[in-house]
Amino acid sequence: MATSFKTKAVEELRKAKQLEREAEATAHAQSKSAKYAKNVVNEKRIADKMARIEKGEEPVVVVEKVAEEVQEVQEAVVEEVVEEVVEKPKAKAKSVTKKKGRPAKAKK
């Protein structure tokens, strides 16, 4: 036999689960559309590349731009790492461990 507070709790749980399912469905749809958009851009890039190859054009060289961007990113990362290393506190000294076993005999 169900009491009123139990039925209310079950209804609230059902509503919460329904909201969670809707949120998951929305998130899934967004990720799926993002993947689809990324795939479309990739296919367009490949189609442009194949068209250039068929025409016999030279490939576009972007090595210099990429090298500069990589250099900038590396410098930024190195600066961040250096800042992190400087900001770290010094390690605490290890505590002296006590010897285990029988205590020494007292001197008279």
C-alpha positions in Angstrom: 0.0 0.0 0.0 1.5 3.3 -1.1 1.2 6.4 1.0 0.9 9.9 -0.3 4.5 10.9 0.3 5.7 7.8 -1.5 3.6 8.5 -4.5 4.7 12.2 -4.6 8.4 11.0 -4.4 7.8 8.6 -7.3 6.2 11.3 -9.4 9.1 13.7 -8.6 11.6 11.0 -9.5 9.8 10.4 -12.8 9.8 14.1 -13.7 13.5 14.4 -12.8 14.4 11.3 -15.0 12.3 12.7 -17.8 14.2 16.0 -17.6 17.5 14.1 -17.6 16.5 12.2 -20.7 15.5 15.3 -22.5 18.8 17.0 -21.6 20.7 13.9 -22.8 18.8 13.9 -26.0 19.6 17.6 -26.6 23.3 17.0 -25.8 23.3 14.0 -28.2 21.7 16.0 -31.0 24.2 18.9 -30.6 27.2 16.6 -30.6 25.8 14.7 -33.6 25.2 18.0 -35.5 28.7 19.2 -34.6 30.2 15.9 -35.9 28.1 16.2 -39.1 29.3 19.8 -39.7 32.9 18.8 -39.1 32.5 15.9 -41.6 31.0 18.3 -44.2 34.0 20.7 -43.8 36.4 17.8 -44.1 34.7 16.5 -47.2 34.8 19.9 -48.8 38.5 20.3 -48.0 39.2 16.9 -49.6 37.1 17.7 -52.7 39.0 21.0 -53.2 42.3 19.1 -52.8 41.3 16.5 -55.4 40.2 19.2 -57.8 43.6 20.9 -57.5 45.3 17.6 -58.1 43.2 16.9 -61.2 44.1 20.3 -62.6 47.7 19.7 -62.0 48.2 22.7 -59.7 50.9 22.8 -57.1 49.8 22.1 -53.6 49.3 25.1 -51.4 52.2 25.4 -49.0 51.3 26.5 -45.6 54.3 25.1 -43.8 55.7 28.5 -42.9 52.5 29.7 -41.3 52.1 26.4 -39.5 55.7 26.5 -38.3 55.2 30.0 -36.9 52.0 29.0 -35.2 53.6 26.0 -33.7 56.5 28.1 -32.5 54.1 30.6 -30.8 52.2 27.8 -29.1 55.4 26.2 -27.9 56.6 29.5 -26.4 53.3 30.0 -24.7 53.3 26.5 -23.2 56.9 26.9 -22.0 56.0 30.2 -20.3 53.0 28.5 -18.6 55.2 25.6 -17.5 57.8 27.9 -16.1 55.2 29.9 -14.2 53.7 26.7 -12.8 57.2 25.5 -11.7 57.9 28.8 -9.9 54.5 28.8 -8.2 54.9 25.3 -6.7 55.6 25.3 -2.9 58.7 23.5 -1.6 58.2 20.0 -0.4 58.0 19.4 3.4 60.9 17.7 5.1 60.3 14.0 5.7 59.6 13.1 9.3 62.1 10.9 11.1 60.8 7.3 11.4 60.9 5.8 14.8 62.6 2.4 15.2 60.4 -0.5 15.9 61.1 -3.2 18.4 61.9 -3.5 22.1 63.0 -0.4 23.9 66.6 -0.4 25.2 67.2 -1.4 28.8 67.4 1.5 31.3 70.9 2.1 32.8 71.2 2.0 36.5 
